[in-house]
Amino acid sequence: MGKKRILVVDDDNDILFLIAHSIKRLSPDLEVSTAKDGASALEMLKTHPFELVLTDHMMPEVTGVMLAIYIRQHYPQTRVMLMTAYETSRLTADPSVPPLDAIIPKPFQIRDLLNTAQTLLADVPAPVSVEPGALPPAAVAALQTLWEDANVDVVLLSNADGRPLRAIGDADTGVLKRLASFVADNFLAVTELSSLLGDHSASFQSSYHQGSSFNIYAHQIDGTYLLAVVFAANRKPGPIWVYTRKTAEALAGILRAPL
């Protein structure tokens, strides 16, 4: 199981250090990153998903509210905590402020902040982690881009034997393992069926499963990896399949390169 990732954002170095250091002590399963201002945090968010973002409100150029707007648009499953000296009622009544998971009034007690963070993280499934060195950063970025551009529920990359390598989206580890196993077993079953029918050289590149609530697309990559996406049944499948196929082609080139 992978570590849950937390981003702490504050332009006050002392507060930034205090919060980050305190959160790290909560659990070894937490990976804490810091950003000294909103602009830096925005760049980090564009390349790395986080389970929780804890940000100061008033910062130059890019405020905490601006970060929250970006997160809600691109990472709707990410929890957002806003630290502010403003009255909570003013923020919640402001239509320009997106939904926040928690508002921490300043000045605050660090134990209250940590308790709130633990509560928000308690129901967040940790991502399936990648074995050290198993995937290059470009591959992870391609999966993240697919999830954002296709706007699907889950993107999953696994080995051909059904072992998950990296997942992006809202699903717990048990579901992801079963999904990876299902996709791998499906490709194997179709190949074996073709062999029984006399076609011993068949190589199936993709599969599609349509359900009442969700659909699953899967694409084979060089016989070594499987890329799967899960999306709502009421979505138009055409554009999602185009994004998936293009990502599979990009991953084939990335994953062939030496690590």
Number of C-alpha atoms within 10 A of each C-alpha: 12 16 17 21 20 24 22 23 32 25 17 12 13 9 14 18 14 11 19 19 12 14 21 15 10 13 12 10 14 18 17 19 16 21 19 15 23 25 18 13 22 18 11 16 18 15 14 12 21 22 22 22 27 25 30 27 25 19 19 11 10 16 19 28 23 18 24 27 18 16 22 16 11 17 20 14 15 23 23 26 24 22 21 19 15 14 11 13 8 10 17 14 9 9 9 11 15 18 15 16 14 17 23 21 15 12 9 12 10 13 10 11 20 15 12 17 22 14 10 18 19 10 9 17 18 21 23 23 15 18 10 7 8 12 15 15 12 13 21 18 15 18 23 19 17 22 25 17 14 18 17 17 16 18 29 23 30 25 19 22 17 19 18 24 21 23 27 22 23 17 17 16 18 10 10 25 17 14 21 25 18 13 26 21 15 14 21 14 12 15 18 15 13 15 13 10 9 10 12 12 9 13 13 14 14 16 15 15 11 13 10 8 9 14 17 20 21 27 25 26 22 16 14 12 23 27 27 24 26 21 21 16 14 10 13 10 17 9 12 20 18 12 15 24 21 13 18 26 14 16 22 18 12 17 18 9 9 6 10
